[in-house]
C-alpha cells in the first residue's frame, strides 16, 4: 500500500477521513478529528461525538483552522453548529469572539455575551442587541461593567431587569432603583441580592407581594445573624 492509499498517512484523502469518522474505535475518530485534511463538516459532526476526547479534538481543530490565524476567519465558518461550538469553547481568543459578536445566529451571540474572554468593549454592543436572550445574558454576566448594568436596568423587557436584579455584581444604587420596579420578580431578586442595602431591604419587607416581603425579611435576618 502506498502512502497516498494509507488512511493513517498525512496525505489521507477527505473521503477516507469522512468514512473513518464513523468508526467504532475511539482512537481512530480522534485521529480523524486531529487530521489536517478532515473536512469542516466532518469536524462539526465529531464535535457531537459521544467521547469527550473526540469532541474536544474536533472543536479545537475547528477553531484553530478557521480562527487562530485571523479573527476575521471566524465569520467564514459556514456551519452554524460549528460557530456555536467555537463561541462556547473556553479557549476561543478575544479576537474571534469580537468577530462572532456580529454573527447572525442568536445562540452564537448569547455564547459571546457570557464568554469570559469577550473583550469589554464588545459588551455594549451586545447589551443593545435586538434579541432579548442576548441582552438577558449580558445582564447575568458578572463581568458586565456597572454602567451597562445601569443601562440594562432600564430595559423594556422585565426578563432583562430580572437578570440585572439577580446579578451579584449589580451596584447598590442600581438595586435601589429596581426595588421600585413594577414587576414583582424583579423586586424579589433585589431582595435576594447580597448587594442590596439594608434600608432598601427594609422597604421591601413592606412590599405588596408576599414573596417579596418574605425574601426581604429573610435577607435582613440572615445579615443580622452574621453580625
CORNORJO-V572174 format. One record per pair of residues at least 12 apart in sequence whose ideal C-beta (glycine too) atoms are under 6 Angstrom apart, sorted by the first residue. I is the first residue (numbers start at 1). J is the second residue. D is the distance in whole Angstrom. If there is no record, write none. Layout:
i=I j=J d=D
i=I j=J d=D
//
This chain:
i=7 j=20 d=6
i=12 j=37 d=6
i=14 j=37 d=6
i=14 j=39 d=5
i=17 j=32 d=5
i=17 j=35 d=6
i=17 j=37 d=6
i=17 j=38 d=5
i=18 j=42 d=5
i=20 j=32 d=5
i=21 j=42 d=5
i=26 j=51 d=5
i=29 j=54 d=5
i=30 j=53 d=6
i=30 j=54 d=5
i=30 j=57 d=5
i=33 j=46 d=5
i=33 j=54 d=6
i=33 j=57 d=4
i=33 j=58 d=4
i=33 j=61 d=6
i=34 j=57 d=5
i=43 j=58 d=5
i=43 j=61 d=5
i=43 j=62 d=5
i=44 j=79 d=5
i=44 j=81 d=5
i=44 j=82 d=4
i=46 j=58 d=4
i=47 j=59 d=5
i=47 j=85 d=5
i=59 j=85 d=5
i=59 j=89 d=6
i=62 j=82 d=5
i=62 j=86 d=6
i=63 j=86 d=5
i=63 j=89 d=6
i=63 j=92 d=6
i=67 j=96 d=4
i=71 j=95 d=3
i=71 j=96 d=5
i=71 j=99 d=5
i=74 j=96 d=5
i=74 j=99 d=4
i=74 j=100 d=5
i=75 j=99 d=5
i=80 j=105 d=5
i=83 j=108 d=5
i=84 j=107 d=5
i=84 j=108 d=6
i=87 j=100 d=5
i=87 j=108 d=5
i=87 j=111 d=4
i=87 j=112 d=5
i=88 j=111 d=5
i=94 j=117 d=5
i=94 j=119 d=5
i=97 j=112 d=5
i=97 j=115 d=6
i=97 j=117 d=6
i=97 j=118 d=5
i=98 j=119 d=6
i=98 j=122 d=5
i=100 j=112 d=5
i=101 j=122 d=5
i=101 j=125 d=6
i=106 j=131 d=5
i=109 j=134 d=5
i=110 j=133 d=5
i=110 j=134 d=6
i=110 j=137 d=5
i=113 j=126 d=5
i=113 j=134 d=5
i=113 j=137 d=4
i=113 j=138 d=5
i=114 j=137 d=5
i=114 j=141 d=5
i=123 j=138 d=6
i=123 j=144 d=6
i=123 j=148 d=6
i=126 j=138 d=5
i=127 j=148 d=5
i=127 j=151 d=6
i=127 j=152 d=6
i=132 j=157 d=5
i=135 j=160 d=5
i=136 j=159 d=6
i=136 j=160 d=5
i=136 j=163 d=5
i=139 j=152 d=5
i=139 j=160 d=5
i=139 j=163 d=4
i=139 j=164 d=5
i=140 j=163 d=4
i=140 j=167 d=6
i=142 j=169 d=5
i=146 j=171 d=5
i=149 j=164 d=5
i=149 j=170 d=5
i=149 j=174 d=6
i=150 j=174 d=5
i=152 j=164 d=5
i=153 j=174 d=5
i=153 j=177 d=6
i=153 j=178 d=6
i=158 j=183 d=4
i=161 j=181 d=6
i=161 j=186 d=5
i=162 j=185 d=5
i=162 j=186 d=5
i=162 j=189 d=6
i=165 j=178 d=5
i=165 j=186 d=5
i=165 j=189 d=4
i=165 j=190 d=5
i=166 j=189 d=4
i=168 j=194 d=6
i=172 j=195 d=5
i=172 j=197 d=5
i=175 j=190 d=5
i=175 j=193 d=6
i=175 j=195 d=6
i=175 j=196 d=5
i=176 j=200 d=5
i=178 j=190 d=5
i=179 j=200 d=5
i=184 j=209 d=4
i=184 j=212 d=6
i=187 j=212 d=5
i=188 j=211 d=6
i=188 j=212 d=5
i=188 j=215 d=5
i=191 j=204 d=5
i=191 j=212 d=6
i=191 j=215 d=4
i=191 j=216 d=4
i=191 j=219 d=6
i=192 j=215 d=5
i=201 j=216 d=5
i=201 j=219 d=5
i=201 j=220 d=5
i=204 j=216 d=4
i=205 j=217 d=5
//
